[in-house]
Amino acid sequence: MADSVAAKRYGRKASDAARLKTAGVVLAGGRSVRFGSPKAFGIHQGRYFYERAVDALAPVCDAVVIVTREALKERFPDPLSVITDHEDYQGLGPLAGIYSAMCAVQADRYAVLPCDMPFMTSDVTDRLLEAAGGQNVCAVRLGERKHPLVSIWSRAMLEPLRKALDGGRYRVLELLEQADAEWLDGSTLVPDAGDAERFFRNVNSPDQMKA
C-alpha cells in the first residue's frame, strides 16, 4: 500500500513525534485458545479481524497502534504501527497492552478495542468517544454484561496502570472499579438498540461470526 493511501486510511503513523488528541489501540496479543488460531487473523467478510478493528478506529482517531506479541508482530503489514508489550510487562494481559500503547504513543486519550469484535464500526466508536467526554476512563456495558476492553482512557491513567502492573493487579475490571470508571450503555451507541449485542460480540469461535 502506498504511503499516501495508508495515511488517508489509517491516519498518521503512531510513531509521529507530535502529541495526538486521540490514539486508537487494537489489543491483538491474546492466545486465542478457544478460537484455535490467532484471532487477529480470523476472517469476516473478506477482512482480517484486526483490519476491521483498525477500520473502526482510524476514521475517528489521529493514529492507530496495534499491540501484539512478538511471535505475531511480523504478520502485520506496513504501514500499520505495531508494537509489543513494554519490556517490563510482557505477556501480562490487556492492561499491559494499554500501558504499552500509552508509553509508545503520546496522546490525550486512547480509544481501545479488542481485535475480536469484527462487527464494530467507526460510527459506534465515534459515539463512544463523544459519550466519554472528559472522563479519566470509561467502558461499555450491555445490561449486566461489561465490556471493559471497549473503553476510552485518558493519559491521566498512565500512572495508575503502571502501579497496578507493578503490584501484580492485572485484571482490567479491578482497575476500572478502583478508578471509578463510568460505564456507558452500549445500546445508546448503536443505530438500533435491539442489535447492540451483535456490535459488541466477542468472537471466540468461528460459529460466532454468523451475523
C-alpha positions as CSV (number, residue, x, y, z in Angstrom):
1,M,0.0,0.0,0.0
2,A,1.4,3.4,-0.9
3,D,2.2,5.7,1.9
4,S,-0.2,8.3,0.7
5,V,-3.1,5.8,0.6
6,A,-2.1,4.5,4.0
7,A,-2.1,7.9,5.6
8,K,-5.6,8.6,4.3
9,R,-6.9,5.3,5.6
10,Y,-5.1,4.9,8.9
11,G,-4.2,8.4,9.9
12,R,-0.7,9.5,11.0
13,K,1.8,6.9,12.0
14,A,1.6,6.3,15.7
15,S,5.3,6.9,15.9
16,D,4.9,10.6,14.9
17,A,6.5,12.8,17.5
18,A,3.7,15.4,18.0
19,R,1.2,14.6,20.8
20,L,-2.1,13.5,19.4
21,K,-5.6,14.2,20.6
22,T,-6.9,10.7,20.3
23,A,-4.9,7.5,19.6
24,G,-6.6,4.2,18.7
25,V,-5.4,1.0,20.3
26,V,-6.1,-2.5,19.0
27,L,-5.3,-5.3,21.5
28,A,-4.2,-8.3,19.5
29,G,-1.9,-10.3,21.7
30,G,-4.2,-12.9,23.2
31,R,-3.5,-16.6,23.0
32,S,-6.9,-17.4,21.2
33,V,-7.0,-20.9,22.7
34,R,-10.8,-21.3,22.1
35,F,-10.6,-19.9,18.6
36,G,-7.9,-22.3,17.6
37,S,-5.6,-19.8,15.9
38,P,-4.7,-16.1,16.5
39,K,-8.0,-14.2,16.5
40,A,-6.3,-11.1,15.0
41,F,-6.1,-13.1,11.7
42,G,-9.6,-14.5,11.8
43,I,-11.6,-13.5,8.7
44,H,-15.0,-11.9,8.5
45,Q,-16.4,-10.8,5.1
46,G,-13.0,-11.0,3.5
47,R,-11.1,-8.9,6.0
48,Y,-8.9,-9.9,9.0
49,F,-10.4,-9.2,12.4
50,Y,-7.5,-6.8,13.2
51,E,-8.3,-4.9,9.9
52,R,-11.9,-4.5,11.0
53,A,-10.8,-3.1,14.4
54,V,-8.5,-0.6,12.6
55,D,-11.3,0.3,10.4
56,A,-13.5,1.1,13.4
57,L,-10.8,3.3,14.9
58,A,-8.9,5.0,12.1
59,P,-11.7,7.4,10.9
60,V,-12.1,8.9,14.4
61,C,-8.5,8.7,15.8
62,D,-5.4,10.6,14.8
63,A,-3.4,7.4,14.7
64,V,-3.8,3.7,15.4
65,V,-1.4,1.3,17.1
66,I,-1.7,-2.5,17.3
67,V,-0.4,-4.2,20.4
68,T,0.6,-7.8,19.8
69,R,3.0,-10.5,21.0
70,E,6.5,-10.9,19.4
71,A,5.5,-14.1,17.6
72,L,2.8,-12.3,15.6
73,K,4.4,-8.9,15.0
74,E,5.9,-9.7,11.6
75,R,2.5,-10.9,10.3
76,F,1.1,-7.4,10.3
77,P,2.0,-5.5,7.1
78,D,3.3,-2.0,6.7
79,P,2.2,0.8,7.1
80,L,0.5,-0.3,10.3
81,S,2.1,0.8,13.6
82,V,2.6,-2.4,15.5
83,I,4.3,-2.8,19.0
84,T,4.7,-5.4,21.6
85,D,4.3,-5.1,25.3
86,H,6.7,-2.9,27.3
87,E,9.7,-4.9,28.2
88,D,8.9,-4.7,31.9
89,Y,5.4,-6.1,31.5
90,Q,5.5,-8.6,28.6
91,G,2.7,-11.1,28.5
92,L,0.7,-9.7,31.4
93,G,-2.6,-9.2,29.5
94,P,-4.7,-6.3,28.3
95,L,-3.6,-3.9,31.0
96,A,0.0,-4.3,29.9
97,G,-1.1,-3.8,26.3
98,I,-2.9,-0.5,27.1
99,Y,0.0,0.7,29.2
100,S,2.4,-0.2,26.4
101,A,0.4,1.8,23.9
102,M,0.4,4.8,26.2
103,C,4.2,4.6,26.5
104,A,4.6,4.3,22.7
105,V,2.2,7.0,21.6
106,Q,1.8,10.4,23.2
107,A,-2.0,11.3,23.1
108,D,-4.6,13.0,25.3
109,R,-6.8,9.9,25.3
110,Y,-6.9,6.4,23.9
111,A,-9.8,4.5,22.3
112,V,-9.2,0.8,23.0
113,L,-10.8,-2.1,21.1
114,P,-10.1,-5.8,21.3
115,C,-9.3,-7.5,18.0
116,D,-12.1,-10.0,18.3
117,M,-15.1,-7.7,17.7
118,P,-15.4,-7.7,13.9
119,F,-18.9,-6.2,13.9
120,M,-17.7,-2.9,15.5
121,T,-17.9,0.2,13.3
122,S,-16.4,3.7,13.3
123,D,-19.8,5.2,13.9
124,V,-20.1,3.4,17.2
125,T,-16.6,4.3,18.1
126,D,-17.3,7.9,17.3
127,R,-20.4,7.9,19.6
128,L,-18.3,6.2,22.3
129,L,-15.7,9.0,22.2
130,E,-18.4,11.6,22.3
131,A,-20.1,10.0,25.3
132,A,-16.8,9.6,27.1
133,G,-16.4,13.4,27.4
134,G,-13.6,14.2,29.8
135,Q,-13.7,11.1,32.0
136,N,-10.4,9.6,33.0
137,V,-11.7,6.2,31.9
138,C,-15.0,4.7,30.7
139,A,-16.1,1.5,29.2
140,V,-19.2,-0.2,27.7
141,R,-21.8,-2.4,29.3
142,L,-24.9,-4.1,27.9
143,G,-27.3,-4.8,30.7
144,E,-25.3,-6.8,33.3
145,R,-22.6,-7.7,30.9
146,K,-19.5,-5.5,31.0
147,H,-17.1,-5.0,28.1
148,P,-14.0,-3.5,29.8
149,L,-11.9,-3.6,26.7
150,V,-14.2,-1.4,24.7
151,S,-13.0,1.7,26.5
152,I,-11.6,5.2,26.5
153,W,-8.6,6.0,28.7
154,S,-7.2,9.4,29.4
155,R,-3.4,9.9,29.7
156,A,-4.0,10.6,33.4
157,M,-4.4,6.8,33.7
158,L,-0.8,6.0,32.8
159,E,0.4,6.1,36.4
160,P,-2.5,4.1,37.8
161,L,-1.8,1.5,35.1
162,R,1.8,1.3,36.0
163,K,1.1,0.9,39.7
164,A,-1.4,-1.8,39.0
165,L,1.1,-3.8,36.9
166,D,3.9,-3.3,39.4
167,G,1.5,-4.5,42.2
168,G,0.6,-7.7,40.3
169,R,-3.0,-6.5,39.7
170,Y,-3.6,-7.4,36.1
171,R,-7.4,-7.5,36.0
172,V,-8.9,-4.8,33.9
173,L,-12.2,-4.8,35.8
174,E,-10.4,-4.3,39.1
175,L,-8.6,-1.2,37.9
176,L,-11.8,0.2,36.3
177,E,-13.5,-0.2,39.7
178,Q,-10.7,1.5,41.6
179,A,-10.7,4.3,39.1
180,D,-14.4,4.8,39.4
181,A,-14.9,4.3,35.7
182,E,-18.1,5.4,34.0
183,W,-20.0,2.6,32.4
184,L,-21.7,3.6,29.2
185,D,-24.9,1.9,28.0
186,G,-23.8,0.2,24.7
187,S,-27.4,0.2,23.4
188,T,-27.3,4.0,23.2
189,L,-24.2,3.9,21.0
190,V,-25.5,1.8,18.1
191,P,-28.1,2.6,15.4
192,D,-30.6,0.0,16.6
193,A,-30.6,-0.8,20.3
194,G,-32.0,-4.3,19.5
195,D,-28.9,-5.1,17.5
196,A,-26.4,-3.9,20.2
197,E,-25.3,-7.4,21.2
198,R,-24.0,-8.0,17.6
199,F,-21.8,-4.9,17.6
200,F,-20.2,-5.8,20.9
201,R,-19.9,-9.5,20.3
202,N,-16.6,-11.1,21.3
203,V,-15.9,-13.8,18.8
204,N,-14.4,-16.8,20.5
205,S,-15.2,-19.4,17.8
206,P,-15.8,-19.3,14.1
207,D,-19.5,-20.2,14.7
208,Q,-20.0,-16.8,16.4
209,M,-19.1,-14.9,13.3
210,K,-22.6,-15.5,11.9
211,A,-24.4,-12.2,11.9
